[in-house]
């Protein structure tokens, strides 16, 4: 029997952008659990943050991709295994510093910020902000769009061989690894090649385009033109949109339909 898995971004997608509430998505999460379809977090959050989130959201699978797909955690056997798929944070800090010098840029890397600053930017508690700064293979950069030097900074990082992904709140410095390569890793590891992926940010694009069904969750208060043409769009932001989009897929029997086609 063909199996499905659901890969989901967290901030601004399964979690409300401001309140971090996930409860509006619970009916769909319950329906997926009843069908034995795993829901896997693919997020820019760190492993430390995900461990506490998994106790809060019992529907998340014990397999997770964090730091924008650069680190994968597998807790399924009860013994944690961890694989780093991306460039080490120290390398990224080197690129950040060189690009900042060359571009005369103003962005603030997480390695330079205090827990208090990260808490102010995100609305997280000081404890959660400290967990968010515990990075192994990614580097978020606070760089509001109206600060000067932003485009020159992105260009300078790319010239050095790095990439800059646009998230809901931050720019994310990374190497080759992204949420799309994490999807590839998960498909191989779980031997499940039918995927639904949900995300709100530019850092989700690689995952949304590689999924069998990609679903864009819109951002509250912002009308952004869609850069991808092959994906569906939820009608509401955050967990309410997640719930509606996923229940609609299930009600249309789309997952069953594809399963039927595959089995013939
Ligand atoms: Mg997001």
py3Dmol code that shows the C-alpha trace and the ligand (Angstrom):
import py3Dmol

protein = """\
ATOM      1  CA  UNK A   1       0.000   0.000   0.000  1.00  0.00           C
ATOM      2  CA  UNK A   2       1.283   3.418  -0.934  1.00  0.00           C
ATOM      3  CA  UNK A   3       1.902   5.614   2.049  1.00  0.00           C
ATOM      4  CA  UNK A   4       1.792   9.347   2.472  1.00  0.00           C
ATOM      5  CA  UNK A   5       3.621  11.681   4.808  1.00  0.00           C
ATOM      6  CA  UNK A   6       3.013  15.325   5.613  1.00  0.00           C
ATOM      7  CA  UNK A   7       5.978  17.697   5.945  1.00  0.00           C
ATOM      8  CA  UNK A   8       5.248  20.978   7.614  1.00  0.00           C
ATOM      9  CA  UNK A   9       6.967  24.231   8.393  1.00  0.00           C
ATOM     10  CA  UNK A  10       6.173  25.467  11.909  1.00  0.00           C
ATOM     11  CA  UNK A  11       6.413  29.268  12.370  1.00  0.00           C
ATOM     12  CA  UNK A  12       3.626  31.002  10.439  1.00  0.00           C
ATOM     13  CA  UNK A  13       2.377  27.638   9.124  1.00  0.00           C
ATOM     14  CA  UNK A  14       1.399  25.069  11.788  1.00  0.00           C
ATOM     15  CA  UNK A  15       2.065  27.697  14.496  1.00  0.00           C
ATOM     16  CA  UNK A  16       0.432  31.121  14.481  1.00  0.00           C
ATOM     17  CA  UNK A  17       3.000  33.778  13.486  1.00  0.00           C
ATOM     18  CA  UNK A  18       2.415  35.814  16.672  1.00  0.00           C
ATOM     19  CA  UNK A  19       0.845  33.602  19.348  1.00  0.00           C
ATOM     20  CA  UNK A  20       2.599  30.322  18.303  1.00  0.00           C
ATOM     21  CA  UNK A  21      -0.791  28.587  18.838  1.00  0.00           C
ATOM     22  CA  UNK A  22      -1.247  25.293  16.912  1.00  0.00           C
ATOM     23  CA  UNK A  23      -4.646  24.209  18.268  1.00  0.00           C
ATOM     24  CA  UNK A  24      -6.739  25.415  15.289  1.00  0.00           C
ATOM     25  CA  UNK A  25      -5.000  22.638  13.266  1.00  0.00           C
ATOM     26  CA  UNK A  26      -5.937  19.878  15.710  1.00  0.00           C
ATOM     27  CA  UNK A  27      -8.948  18.438  13.770  1.00  0.00           C
ATOM     28  CA  UNK A  28      -6.741  17.820  10.713  1.00  0.00           C
ATOM     29  CA  UNK A  29      -3.870  16.515  12.866  1.00  0.00           C
ATOM     30  CA  UNK A  30      -6.282  14.046  14.477  1.00  0.00           C
ATOM     31  CA  UNK A  31      -7.617  12.919  11.078  1.00  0.00           C
ATOM     32  CA  UNK A  32      -4.067  12.309   9.824  1.00  0.00           C
ATOM     33  CA  UNK A  33      -3.181  10.392  12.969  1.00  0.00           C
ATOM     34  CA  UNK A  34      -6.260   8.174  12.468  1.00  0.00           C
ATOM     35  CA  UNK A  35      -4.982   7.389   8.945  1.00  0.00           C
ATOM     36  CA  UNK A  36      -1.453   6.673  10.229  1.00  0.00           C
ATOM     37  CA  UNK A  37      -0.023   9.460   8.072  1.00  0.00           C
ATOM     38  CA  UNK A  38       3.042  10.889   9.853  1.00  0.00           C
ATOM     39  CA  UNK A  39       3.354  14.667  10.272  1.00  0.00           C
ATOM     40  CA  UNK A  40       7.007  15.688  10.191  1.00  0.00           C
ATOM     41  CA  UNK A  41       8.279  19.115  11.213  1.00  0.00           C
ATOM     42  CA  UNK A  42      10.653  20.678   8.658  1.00  0.00           C
ATOM     43  CA  UNK A  43      11.604  23.963  10.233  1.00  0.00           C
ATOM     44  CA  UNK A  44      14.222  26.634  10.775  1.00  0.00           C
ATOM     45  CA  UNK A  45      13.963  25.918  14.509  1.00  0.00           C
ATOM     46  CA  UNK A  46      16.787  24.133  16.333  1.00  0.00           C
ATOM     47  CA  UNK A  47      16.793  20.578  17.710  1.00  0.00           C
ATOM     48  CA  UNK A  48      16.648  22.057  21.238  1.00  0.00           C
ATOM     49  CA  UNK A  49      13.472  23.963  20.395  1.00  0.00           C
ATOM     50  CA  UNK A  50      11.863  20.961  18.698  1.00  0.00           C
ATOM     51  CA  UNK A  51      12.340  18.686  21.676  1.00  0.00           C
ATOM     52  CA  UNK A  52      10.167  20.929  23.874  1.00  0.00           C
ATOM     53  CA  UNK A  53       7.662  21.516  21.044  1.00  0.00           C
ATOM     54  CA  UNK A  54       7.136  17.783  20.572  1.00  0.00           C
ATOM     55  CA  UNK A  55       5.921  17.465  24.161  1.00  0.00           C
ATOM     56  CA  UNK A  56       3.480  20.314  23.443  1.00  0.00           C
ATOM     57  CA  UNK A  57       2.259  19.014  20.053  1.00  0.00           C
ATOM     58  CA  UNK A  58       1.840  15.244  20.483  1.00  0.00           C
ATOM     59  CA  UNK A  59       0.929  14.779  16.815  1.00  0.00           C
ATOM     60  CA  UNK A  60       4.446  15.506  15.517  1.00  0.00           C
ATOM     61  CA  UNK A  61       6.443  12.442  14.406  1.00  0.00           C
ATOM     62  CA  UNK A  62       9.653  11.579  16.301  1.00  0.00           C
ATOM     63  CA  UNK A  63      11.553  12.330  13.096  1.00  0.00           C
ATOM     64  CA  UNK A  64      12.275  16.001  12.389  1.00  0.00           C
ATOM     65  CA  UNK A  65      14.300  18.219  10.107  1.00  0.00           C
ATOM     66  CA  UNK A  66      15.510  21.382  11.825  1.00  0.00           C
ATOM     67  CA  UNK A  67      17.683  24.396  10.958  1.00  0.00           C
ATOM     68  CA  UNK A  68      16.039  24.674   7.522  1.00  0.00           C
ATOM     69  CA  UNK A  69      16.777  21.046   6.680  1.00  0.00           C
ATOM     70  CA  UNK A  70      20.477  21.171   7.610  1.00  0.00           C
ATOM     71  CA  UNK A  71      20.083  18.883  10.651  1.00  0.00           C
ATOM     72  CA  UNK A  72      17.885  15.782  10.891  1.00  0.00           C
ATOM     73  CA  UNK A  73      16.889  14.212  14.210  1.00  0.00           C
ATOM     74  CA  UNK A  74      15.524  10.663  14.503  1.00  0.00           C
ATOM     75  CA  UNK A  75      14.038   9.716  17.897  1.00  0.00           C
ATOM     76  CA  UNK A  76      12.025   6.741  16.641  1.00  0.00           C
ATOM     77  CA  UNK A  77      14.023   4.014  18.324  1.00  0.00           C
ATOM     78  CA  UNK A  78      14.119   5.831  21.663  1.00  0.00           C
ATOM     79  CA  UNK A  79      17.799   6.573  21.107  1.00  0.00           C
ATOM     80  CA  UNK A  80      18.398   9.836  19.327  1.00  0.00           C
ATOM     81  CA  UNK A  81      20.381   9.849  16.107  1.00  0.00           C
ATOM     82  CA  UNK A  82      21.367  13.116  14.551  1.00  0.00           C
ATOM     83  CA  UNK A  83      22.722  13.834  11.117  1.00  0.00           C
ATOM     84  CA  UNK A  84      24.187  17.148   9.979  1.00  0.00           C
ATOM     85  CA  UNK A  85      23.446  17.595   6.265  1.00  0.00           C
ATOM     86  CA  UNK A  86      24.535  21.215   5.873  1.00  0.00           C
ATOM     87  CA  UNK A  87      27.505  23.544   6.390  1.00  0.00           C
ATOM     88  CA  UNK A  88      28.627  24.046  10.008  1.00  0.00           C
ATOM     89  CA  UNK A  89      27.525  27.304  11.643  1.00  0.00           C
ATOM     90  CA  UNK A  90      31.192  28.368  12.061  1.00  0.00           C
ATOM     91  CA  UNK A  91      31.628  28.316   8.265  1.00  0.00           C
ATOM     92  CA  UNK A  92      28.432  30.339   7.852  1.00  0.00           C
ATOM     93  CA  UNK A  93      29.637  32.897  10.423  1.00  0.00           C
ATOM     94  CA  UNK A  94      32.829  33.282   8.339  1.00  0.00           C
ATOM     95  CA  UNK A  95      30.728  33.989   5.202  1.00  0.00           C
ATOM     96  CA  UNK A  96      28.491  36.369   7.195  1.00  0.00           C
ATOM     97  CA  UNK A  97      31.466  38.393   8.433  1.00  0.00           C
ATOM     98  CA  UNK A  98      33.155  38.620   5.051  1.00  0.00           C
ATOM     99  CA  UNK A  99      29.910  39.509   3.227  1.00  0.00           C
ATOM    100  CA  UNK A 100      29.075  42.123   5.884  1.00  0.00           C
ATOM    101  CA  UNK A 101      32.486  43.770   5.423  1.00  0.00           C
ATOM    102  CA  UNK A 102      32.322  43.702   1.633  1.00  0.00           C
ATOM    103  CA  UNK A 103      28.734  45.010   1.417  1.00  0.00           C
ATOM    104  CA  UNK A 104      28.920  47.448   4.320  1.00  0.00           C
ATOM    105  CA  UNK A 105      25.878  45.540   5.580  1.00  0.00           C
ATOM    106  CA  UNK A 106      23.926  46.160   8.787  1.00  0.00           C
ATOM    107  CA  UNK A 107      22.229  42.807   9.530  1.00  0.00           C
ATOM    108  CA  UNK A 108      22.701  41.176  12.929  1.00  0.00           C
ATOM    109  CA  UNK A 109      23.590  37.451  13.020  1.00  0.00           C
ATOM    110  CA  UNK A 110      22.209  35.258  15.811  1.00  0.00           C
ATOM    111  CA  UNK A 111      25.794  34.704  16.990  1.00  0.00           C
ATOM    112  CA  UNK A 112      26.060  38.463  17.706  1.00  0.00           C
ATOM    113  CA  UNK A 113      22.634  38.846  19.307  1.00  0.00           C
ATOM    114  CA  UNK A 114      21.785  38.373  22.965  1.00  0.00           C
ATOM    115  CA  UNK A 115      18.988  36.075  24.154  1.00  0.00           C
ATOM    116  CA  UNK A 116      17.070  39.258  25.022  1.00  0.00           C
ATOM    117  CA  UNK A 117      17.361  40.612  21.460  1.00  0.00           C
ATOM    118  CA  UNK A 118      16.159  37.319  19.974  1.00  0.00           C
ATOM    119  CA  UNK A 119      13.271  37.325  22.489  1.00  0.00           C
ATOM    120  CA  UNK A 120      12.362  40.894  21.422  1.00  0.00           C
ATOM    121  CA  UNK A 121      12.448  40.003  17.705  1.00  0.00           C
ATOM    122  CA  UNK A 122      10.392  36.823  18.036  1.00  0.00           C
ATOM    123  CA  UNK A 123       8.174  37.214  21.106  1.00  0.00           C
ATOM    124  CA  UNK A 124       9.741  34.024  22.530  1.00  0.00           C
ATOM    125  CA  UNK A 125      10.593  33.694  26.228  1.00  0.00           C
ATOM    126  CA  UNK A 126      14.248  34.207  27.219  1.00  0.00           C
ATOM    127  CA  UNK A 127      14.596  30.431  27.709  1.00  0.00           C
ATOM    128  CA  UNK A 128      13.144  29.679  24.257  1.00  0.00           C
ATOM    129  CA  UNK A 129      15.319  32.406  22.713  1.00  0.00           C
ATOM    130  CA  UNK A 130      18.419  30.697  24.145  1.00  0.00           C
ATOM    131  CA  UNK A 131      17.249  27.395  22.570  1.00  0.00           C
ATOM    132  CA  UNK A 132      16.730  29.213  19.267  1.00  0.00           C
ATOM    133  CA  UNK A 133      20.342  30.405  19.321  1.00  0.00           C
ATOM    134  CA  UNK A 134      21.781  26.874  19.810  1.00  0.00           C
ATOM    135  CA  UNK A 135      22.645  26.382  16.115  1.00  0.00           C
ATOM    136  CA  UNK A 136      24.800  23.720  14.446  1.00  0.00           C
ATOM    137  CA  UNK A 137      24.392  24.253  10.720  1.00  0.00           C
ATOM    138  CA  UNK A 138      22.455  27.463  10.035  1.00  0.00           C
ATOM    139  CA  UNK A 139      22.635  31.174  10.832  1.00  0.00           C
ATOM    140  CA  UNK A 140      19.532  33.392  11.032  1.00  0.00           C
ATOM    141  CA  UNK A 141      20.187  37.070  10.402  1.00  0.00           C
ATOM    142  CA  UNK A 142      17.935  39.899  11.587  1.00  0.00           C
ATOM    143  CA  UNK A 143      17.783  42.203   8.573  1.00  0.00           C
ATOM    144  CA  UNK A 144      14.537  44.204   8.131  1.00  0.00           C
ATOM    145  CA  UNK A 145      13.755  44.992   4.478  1.00  0.00           C
ATOM    146  CA  UNK A 146      14.109  48.773   5.048  1.00  0.00           C
ATOM    147  CA  UNK A 147      17.680  48.523   6.398  1.00  0.00           C
ATOM    148  CA  UNK A 148      20.356  49.515   3.849  1.00  0.00           C
ATOM    149  CA  UNK A 149      22.745  47.029   2.226  1.00  0.00           C
ATOM    150  CA  UNK A 150      20.386  44.052   2.337  1.00  0.00           C
ATOM    151  CA  UNK A 151      20.518  43.146  -1.374  1.00  0.00           C
ATOM    152  CA  UNK A 152      24.298  43.713  -1.509  1.00  0.00           C
ATOM    153  CA  UNK A 153      24.738  41.451   1.525  1.00  0.00           C
ATOM    154  CA  UNK A 154      22.709  38.632  -0.088  1.00  0.00           C
ATOM    155  CA  UNK A 155      24.747  38.989  -3.285  1.00  0.00           C
ATOM    156  CA  UNK A 156      28.055  38.916  -1.366  1.00  0.00           C
ATOM    157  CA  UNK A 157      27.051  35.709   0.470  1.00  0.00           C
ATOM    158  CA  UNK A 158      26.114  34.065  -2.837  1.00  0.00           C
ATOM    159  CA  UNK A 159      29.458  35.065  -4.349  1.00  0.00           C
ATOM    160  CA  UNK A 160      31.169  33.262  -1.458  1.00  0.00           C
ATOM    161  CA  UNK A 161      29.234  30.060  -2.281  1.00  0.00           C
ATOM    162  CA  UNK A 162      26.508  30.366   0.341  1.00  0.00           C
ATOM    163  CA  UNK A 163      22.784  30.933   0.012  1.00  0.00           C
ATOM    164  CA  UNK A 164      20.376  33.254   1.770  1.00  0.00           C
ATOM    165  CA  UNK A 165      16.795  32.038   2.270  1.00  0.00           C
ATOM    166  CA  UNK A 166      14.014  34.399   3.200  1.00  0.00           C
ATOM    167  CA  UNK A 167      11.997  33.200   6.209  1.00  0.00           C
ATOM    168  CA  UNK A 168       8.973  34.742   7.879  1.00  0.00           C
ATOM    169  CA  UNK A 169      11.115  36.849  10.262  1.00  0.00           C
ATOM    170  CA  UNK A 170      14.773  36.410   9.353  1.00  0.00           C
ATOM    171  CA  UNK A 171      17.193  35.824   6.523  1.00  0.00           C
ATOM    172  CA  UNK A 172      18.752  32.370   6.857  1.00  0.00           C
ATOM    173  CA  UNK A 173      22.339  31.747   5.782  1.00  0.00           C
ATOM    174  CA  UNK A 174      22.904  28.213   4.590  1.00  0.00           C
ATOM    175  CA  UNK A 175      25.055  26.040   2.352  1.00  0.00           C
ATOM    176  CA  UNK A 176      23.603  23.419  -0.018  1.00  0.00           C
ATOM    177  CA  UNK A 177      21.080  22.011   2.450  1.00  0.00           C
ATOM    178  CA  UNK A 178      17.524  23.325   2.357  1.00  0.00           C
ATOM    179  CA  UNK A 179      14.043  22.043   3.094  1.00  0.00           C
ATOM    180  CA  UNK A 180      13.934  20.459  -0.377  1.00  0.00           C
ATOM    181  CA  UNK A 181      17.020  18.345   0.286  1.00  0.00           C
ATOM    182  CA  UNK A 182      15.530  17.434   3.697  1.00  0.00           C
ATOM    183  CA  UNK A 183      12.413  16.190   1.868  1.00  0.00           C
ATOM    184  CA  UNK A 184      14.649  14.020  -0.344  1.00  0.00           C
ATOM    185  CA  UNK A 185      16.423  12.628   2.726  1.00  0.00           C
ATOM    186  CA  UNK A 186      13.099  11.822   4.468  1.00  0.00           C
ATOM    187  CA  UNK A 187      11.613  10.153   1.364  1.00  0.00           C
ATOM    188  CA  UNK A 188      14.644   7.899   1.204  1.00  0.00           C
ATOM    189  CA  UNK A 189      14.867   7.199   4.928  1.00  0.00           C
ATOM    190  CA  UNK A 190      11.143   6.372   5.357  1.00  0.00           C
ATOM    191  CA  UNK A 191      10.656   4.881   1.886  1.00  0.00           C
ATOM    192  CA  UNK A 192       7.494   6.985   1.484  1.00  0.00           C
ATOM    193  CA  UNK A 193       7.473   8.902  -1.776  1.00  0.00           C
ATOM    194  CA  UNK A 194       4.034  10.581  -1.632  1.00  0.00           C
ATOM    195  CA  UNK A 195       4.326  13.849   0.239  1.00  0.00           C
ATOM    196  CA  UNK A 196       2.170  16.810   1.154  1.00  0.00           C
ATOM    197  CA  UNK A 197       4.255  19.851   2.173  1.00  0.00           C
ATOM    198  CA  UNK A 198       2.991  23.055   3.792  1.00  0.00           C
ATOM    199  CA  UNK A 199       4.874  26.323   4.288  1.00  0.00           C
ATOM    200  CA  UNK A 200       4.501  30.106   4.340  1.00  0.00           C
ATOM    201  CA  UNK A 201       8.013  31.440   3.639  1.00  0.00           C
ATOM    202  CA  UNK A 202      10.487  31.655   0.763  1.00  0.00           C
ATOM    203  CA  UNK A 203      12.617  29.160   2.705  1.00  0.00           C
ATOM    204  CA  UNK A 204       9.800  26.630   2.107  1.00  0.00           C
ATOM    205  CA  UNK A 205       9.839  26.932  -1.713  1.00  0.00           C
ATOM    206  CA  UNK A 206      12.320  24.092  -2.320  1.00  0.00           C
ATOM    207  CA  UNK A 207      10.173  21.744  -0.221  1.00  0.00           C
ATOM    208  CA  UNK A 208       6.851  22.874  -1.746  1.00  0.00           C
ATOM    209  CA  UNK A 209       8.056  22.344  -5.310  1.00  0.00           C
ATOM    210  CA  UNK A 210       9.512  18.891  -4.607  1.00  0.00           C
ATOM    211  CA  UNK A 211       6.418  17.592  -2.782  1.00  0.00           C
ATOM    212  CA  UNK A 212       3.678  15.633  -4.552  1.00  0.00           C
ATOM    213  CA  UNK A 213       1.250  18.294  -3.275  1.00  0.00           C
ATOM    214  CA  UNK A 214       2.640  21.653  -2.075  1.00  0.00           C
ATOM    215  CA  UNK A 215       0.395  23.997  -0.092  1.00  0.00           C
ATOM    216  CA  UNK A 216       1.270  27.652   0.502  1.00  0.00           C
ATOM    217  CA  UNK A 217      -0.015  29.069   3.773  1.00  0.00           C
ATOM    218  CA  UNK A 218      -0.581  32.813   3.296  1.00  0.00           C
ATOM    219  CA  UNK A 219       0.922  35.370   5.690  1.00  0.00           C
ATOM    220  CA  UNK A 220      -1.493  37.419   7.800  1.00  0.00           C
ATOM    221  CA  UNK A 221      -1.706  41.032   6.648  1.00  0.00           C
ATOM    222  CA  UNK A 222       0.714  40.618   3.709  1.00  0.00           C
ATOM    223  CA  UNK A 223      -0.317  40.085   0.081  1.00  0.00           C
ATOM    224  CA  UNK A 224       2.754  38.536  -1.500  1.00  0.00           C
ATOM    225  CA  UNK A 225       2.667  37.509  -5.152  1.00  0.00           C
ATOM    226  CA  UNK A 226       3.083  33.747  -5.415  1.00  0.00           C
ATOM    227  CA  UNK A 227       6.458  32.826  -6.882  1.00  0.00           C
ATOM    228  CA  UNK A 228       5.527  29.195  -7.481  1.00  0.00           C
ATOM    229  CA  UNK A 229       2.867  28.182  -9.974  1.00  0.00           C
ATOM    230  CA  UNK A 230       2.457  24.493  -9.235  1.00  0.00           C
ATOM    231  CA  UNK A 231       1.138  24.690  -5.711  1.00  0.00           C
ATOM    232  CA  UNK A 232      -2.180  25.136  -3.940  1.00  0.00           C
ATOM    233  CA  UNK A 233      -2.899  27.986  -1.609  1.00  0.00           C
ATOM    234  CA  UNK A 234      -4.709  27.808   1.740  1.00  0.00           C
ATOM    235  CA  UNK A 235      -7.460  30.378   2.250  1.00  0.00           C
ATOM    236  CA  UNK A 236      -6.309  31.529   5.708  1.00  0.00           C
ATOM    237  CA  UNK A 237      -2.971  32.120   7.440  1.00  0.00           C
ATOM    238  CA  UNK A 238      -1.409  29.906  10.111  1.00  0.00           C
ATOM    239  CA  UNK A 239      -2.921  26.819  11.752  1.00  0.00           C
ATOM    240  CA  UNK A 240      -6.502  27.660  10.681  1.00  0.00           C
ATOM    241  CA  UNK A 241      -5.361  27.613   7.030  1.00  0.00           C
ATOM    242  CA  UNK A 242      -3.374  24.412   7.686  1.00  0.00           C
ATOM    243  CA  UNK A 243      -6.491  22.758   9.097  1.00  0.00           C
ATOM    244  CA  UNK A 244      -8.757  23.892   6.284  1.00  0.00           C
ATOM    245  CA  UNK A 245      -6.313  22.938   3.499  1.00  0.00           C
ATOM    246  CA  UNK A 246      -5.549  19.509   4.931  1.00  0.00           C
ATOM    247  CA  UNK A 247      -9.178  18.619   5.713  1.00  0.00           C
ATOM    248  CA  UNK A 248     -10.121  19.699   2.215  1.00  0.00           C
ATOM    249  CA  UNK A 249      -7.486  17.347   0.733  1.00  0.00           C
ATOM    250  CA  UNK A 250      -8.769  14.504   2.895  1.00  0.00           C
ATOM    251  CA  UNK A 251     -12.444  15.254   2.133  1.00  0.00           C
ATOM    252  CA  UNK A 252     -11.747  15.345  -1.605  1.00  0.00           C
ATOM    253  CA  UNK A 253     -10.308  11.862  -1.165  1.00  0.00           C
ATOM    254  CA  UNK A 254      -7.265  13.079  -3.036  1.00  0.00           C
ATOM    255  CA  UNK A 255      -4.834  11.071  -0.952  1.00  0.00           C
ATOM    256  CA  UNK A 256      -6.979   7.945  -1.488  1.00  0.00           C
ATOM    257  CA  UNK A 257      -7.331   8.671  -5.201  1.00  0.00           C
ATOM    258  CA  UNK A 258      -3.593   8.853  -5.710  1.00  0.00           C
ATOM    259  CA  UNK A 259      -3.197   5.743  -3.635  1.00  0.00           C
ATOM    260  CA  UNK A 260      -5.709   3.948  -5.908  1.00  0.00           C
ATOM    261  CA  UNK A 261      -3.898   5.044  -9.063  1.00  0.00           C
ATOM    262  CA  UNK A 262      -0.628   3.827  -7.699  1.00  0.00           C
ATOM    263  CA  UNK A 263      -2.039   0.432  -6.667  1.00  0.00           C
ATOM    264  CA  UNK A 264      -3.568  -0.367 -10.051  1.00  0.00           C
TER     265      UNK A 264
END
"""
ligand_1 = """\
1
MG
Mg 7.506 29.842 8.328
"""
view = py3Dmol.view(width=600, height=400)
view.addModel(protein, "pdb")
view.setStyle({"model": 0}, {"cartoon": {"style": "trace"}})
view.addModel(ligand_1, "xyz")
view.setStyle({"model": 1}, {"stick": {}})
view.zoomTo()
view.show()
